[in-house]
């Protein structure tokens, strides 16, 4: 049995409602939002698809590759940090889903197995797609990236044809799982006002009205306490008859401190993401070739499928095992079960996940950023081969990377402390804190070592 929480602060905003600003309120209530951003995004996506499938098949010459992996992918975790899952409101897959539903959708209920196992399916897809990227070279192969996009588009069309709302985004999309975790660190928060919502019986925010459809991800702002499934689409703002919805700015990672119903699969994903960042960094190192040769000698095979899979599985297992070890130790201290501790404190890793993910992607954005311009010029016949794609030198990039990792460590350590303080008695807080603090320091040290080594460029 765990002790009663010392004090759980409210998960909803209490002041600083941005919707009090007239122009923000008008924009979000306008019929133009989010369509004014959705449609340009969809058109850009169509152009990227054309480039990936029919453009140059050398990654360093393909404009679609540069836009996808050098610009969009590095910006994604930054977007989640500042504005939560806003990207999911304007994502081209979501727009395609909505169009399909409008014309041929059957709006059937979400299958029960998706509701029950959706996050585990997302976890599995995220792991598989990351593995396939390295085994089949999706990022370095524009056509492969195009095929991946087509497969996702097909899934969206099938889901939109049969099932209600954005079933694919909520229960299947691998990026949705990543964004759900990262959005918890987001500085923008949308919630209903409890005092107003408790007397409301309309449920217009969930069901929808003639002004806008209901919540696309099946959330009920009246009871919502997390950013994980809020895409900032503003439909609930348009629909609420009582002006209950608040949009506020909050400290980053604050939501991690007060997870009311921690879920094992979400905590598991946070550890897996740490392992995936290990893999992403390791495979870009100059010493990666030496690591593969050593594995070939150990395993007796020259198959890259085998050697990489071994490395990948080990990298995924390592952070999960370390989190499990810390949770087992803490269970003897605070008397909570292993599962409770694993699920509850696994969320604290997310702050460090976001930091190291941004740090990794910063290399691509700043060391290869000019490739976006070079490949764009290539569309008009201008050859810029041989020119450096770097925006900043590697020394400056590393300073920024280490600064981000330090901020991530601080965020995770503070999250561990707040989680412990919110759930256990005063005498147990620091004893619970210590093993997880060591865990965060170990993760940080491993990342510092990896980021200290020379990396190869993607483009």
Residue pairs with C-beta under 8 A, 6 or more apart in sequence:
1 335
2 334
2 335
2 336
2 340
2 423
2 424
3 334
3 423
3 424
3 425
3 428
5 422
5 423
6 421
6 422
6 423
6 424
6 425
6 426
7 422
8 258
8 260
8 422
9 257
9 258
9 422
10 194
11 191
11 225
11 226
11 255
11 258
11 260
12 191
12 192
12 193
12 194
12 225
12 246
13 189
13 191
13 246
13 247
13 248
13 250
15 248
16 248
16 249
17 246
17 247
17 248
18 24
18 247
18 248
18 249
19 25
19 28
19 237
19 243
19 245
19 246
19 247
24 247
27 33
28 234
28 237
28 238
28 247
29 234
29 237
29 238
33 234
34 89
34 90
34 233
34 234
37 89
37 90
38 89
38 90
38 92
38 94
38 95
39 95
41 90
41 91
41 92
41 95
42 92
42 95
42 96
44 67
44 92
45 92
46 92
47 64
48 64
48 67
48 68
48 149
49 64
49 146
49 149
49 150
50 64
51 62
51 63
51 64
51 65
51 67
51 142
52 62
52 64
52 65
52 68
52 142
52 143
52 145
52 146
52 149
53 142
53 143
53 146
53 147
53 150
55 61
55 62
55 63
55 64
55 142
56 62
56 142
56 378
57 141
57 142
57 143
58 142
59 65
59 139
59 140
59 141
59 142
59 458
59 459
60 371
60 375
60 459
61 375
61 378
62 142
62 375
63 372
63 375
63 376
63 378
63 379
64 142
64 145
64 146
65 139
65 142
65 145
65 375
65 459
66 368
66 371
66 372
66 374
66 375
66 376
66 459
67 372
68 145
69 139
69 145
69 364
69 458
69 459
70 364
70 365
70 368
70 369
70 371
70 372
70 458
70 459
71 365
71 369
71 372
73 361
73 364
74 358
74 361
74 362
74 364
74 365
75 365
76 87
76 175
76 179
76 361
77 182
77 354
77 357
77 358
77 361
78 358
79 86
79 87
80 87
80 179
80 182
80 183
80 185
80 186
80 354
81 182
81 185
81 186
81 187
81 252
81 354
81 358
82 186
82 187
82 188
83 186
83 187
83 188
83 232
84 183
84 186
84 187
84 188
84 189
84 190
84 227
84 230
84 231
84 232
85 179
85 180
85 183
85 186
85 227
85 228
85 229
85 230
85 231
85 232
86 188
86 231
86 232
87 179
88 94
88 169
88 176
88 179
88 217
88 231
88 232
89 231
89 232
89 233
89 234
91 169
91 175
93 152
93 153
93 156
93 168
93 169
93 173
94 156
94 166
94 169
94 216
94 231
96 153
96 156
96 157
96 160
97 156
97 157
97 159
97 160
97 166
97 168
97 169
98 160
98 166
98 216
99 160
100 156
100 157
100 160
100 161
101 107
101 160
101 161
101 164
101 165
104 161
105 160
105 161
105 162
105 164
106 161
106 162
106 163
107 163
107 164
108 162
108 163
108 164
109 163
109 164
110 163
110 164
110 167
110 170
110 171
110 218
111 163
114 121
114 167
114 171
114 172
115 171
118 170
118 171
118 172
119 171
119 177
119 263
119 265
119 266
119 269
120 265
121 171
121 172
122 171
122 172
122 173
122 174
122 176
122 177
122 269
123 177
123 265
123 268
123 269
123 272
125 172
125 174
125 177
126 174
126 177
126 178
126 269
126 272
126 276
127 272
127 276
127 316
129 138
129 148
129 174
130 276
130 279
130 280
130 312
131 308
131 309
131 312
132 138
133 139
134 279
134 283
134 308
134 312
135 304
135 305
135 308
135 309
136 144
137 144
138 144
138 145
138 148
139 145
139 458
140 458
152 173
155 168
155 172
156 168
159 167
159 168
159 172
160 167
160 168
165 213
165 214
165 215
165 216
165 217
165 218
166 216
166 217
169 176
169 216
169 217
169 231
170 176
170 217
170 218
170 229
177 269
178 269
178 273
180 228
180 229
180 266
181 228
181 266
181 269
181 270
181 273
181 350
181 353
182 350
182 353
182 354
182 357
183 227
183 228
183 230
184 226
184 227
184 228
184 253
184 255
184 256
184 259
184 347
184 350
185 252
185 253
185 255
185 256
185 350
185 351
185 354
185 411
186 227
186 252
186 255
187 249
187 250
187 251
187 252
188 227
188 232
188 247
188 248
188 249
188 250
189 227
189 247
189 248
189 249
189 250
189 255
190 221
190 227
190 230
190 232
190 236
190 237
190 245
190 246
190 247
191 221
191 224
191 225
191 245
191 246
191 248
192 205
192 221
192 222
192 223
192 224
192 236
192 240
192 244
192 245
192 246
193 244
193 245
193 246
196 242
196 243
196 244
197 221
197 222
197 242
197 244
198 222
200 222
200 241
200 242
200 244
202 241
203 220
203 222
204 239
204 240
204 241
205 214
205 215
205 220
205 221
205 222
205 235
205 236
205 239
205 240
205 245
206 214
206 215
206 218
206 219
206 220
206 221
206 222
206 236
207 214
208 214
208 235
208 239
209 238
209 239
211 238
211 239
212 234
212 235
212 238
212 239
213 235
214 235
214 239
215 221
215 233
215 235
215 236
216 231
216 233
216 235
217 229
217 230
217 231
218 229
219 229
219 230
221 236
221 240
221 244
221 245
222 244
224 230
225 258
225 260
226 255
226 259
227 255
228 266
236 245
237 245
237 247
252 351
252 411
253 350
253 351
253 411
253 414
253 415
256 347
256 348
256 350
256 351
256 415
256 418
256 419
257 415
257 418
257 419
257 422
258 418
258 422
259 344
259 347
259 419
262 340
262 343
262 344
262 346
262 347
263 343
264 339
264 342
264 343
264 346
266 343
266 346
266 347
267 323
267 342
267 343
267 344
267 345
267 346
267 347
267 349
268 320
268 346
270 346
270 347
270 349
270 350
270 353
271 319
271 320
271 322
271 323
271 346
271 349
272 316
272 319
272 320
273 349
273 353
273 357
274 319
274 349
274 352
274 353
274 356
274 443
275 315
275 316
275 317
275 318
275 319
275 320
276 315
276 316
277 353
277 356
277 357
277 360
277 447
278 315
278 318
278 319
278 446
278 447
278 450
279 311
279 312
279 315
279 316
280 360
281 360
281 447
281 450
281 451
281 455
282 288
282 291
282 311
282 315
282 450
283 308
284 363
284 455
284 456
284 458
285 450
285 453
285 454
285 455
285 456
286 453
286 454
286 455
286 456
287 453
288 456
291 311
292 304
292 307
292 308
295 307
295 310
295 311
296 302
296 307
299 306
299 307
299 310
301 307
319 349
319 443
322 439
322 442
322 443
323 342
323 345
323 346
323 349
323 439
324 338
324 342
326 341
326 345
326 435
326 436
326 438
326 439
327 338
327 341
327 342
327 345
328 338
329 435
330 336
330 341
330 345
330 432
330 435
330 436
331 337
331 338
331 340
331 341
333 428
333 431
333 432
333 435
334 341
334 420
334 424
334 428
334 431
334 432
336 344
336 423
344 419
344 423
345 416
345 419
345 436
347 415
347 419
348 412
348 415
348 416
348 419
348 436
348 440
349 412
349 440
349 443
350 412
350 415
351 408
351 411
351 412
351 415
352 405
352 408
352 409
352 411
352 412
352 440
352 443
352 444
352 447
353 408
354 408
354 411
355 404
355 405
355 407
355 408
355 409
355 411
356 404
356 405
356 408
356 447
358 404
359 400
359 401
359 402
359 404
359 405
359 408
359 447
359 451
360 401
360 451
362 397
362 400
362 401
362 404
363 397
363 401
363 455
364 457
364 458
364 459
365 391
366 390
366 391
366 392
366 396
366 397
366 400
367 389
367 390
367 391
367 392
367 394
367 397
367 455
367 457
368 389
368 390
368 457
368 458
368 459
369 389
369 390
369 391
370 387
370 388
370 389
370 390
370 391
371 389
371 459
374 384
374 387
374 389
377 384
378 384
389 457
389 459
394 454
398 451
398 452
401 451
402 448
402 451
405 444
405 447
405 448
405 451
406 444
408 444
409 440
409 441
409 444
412 440
412 443
413 437
413 440
416 433
416 436
416 437
416 440
417 429
417 433
420 428
420 429
420 430
420 432
420 433
420 436
421 429
424 432
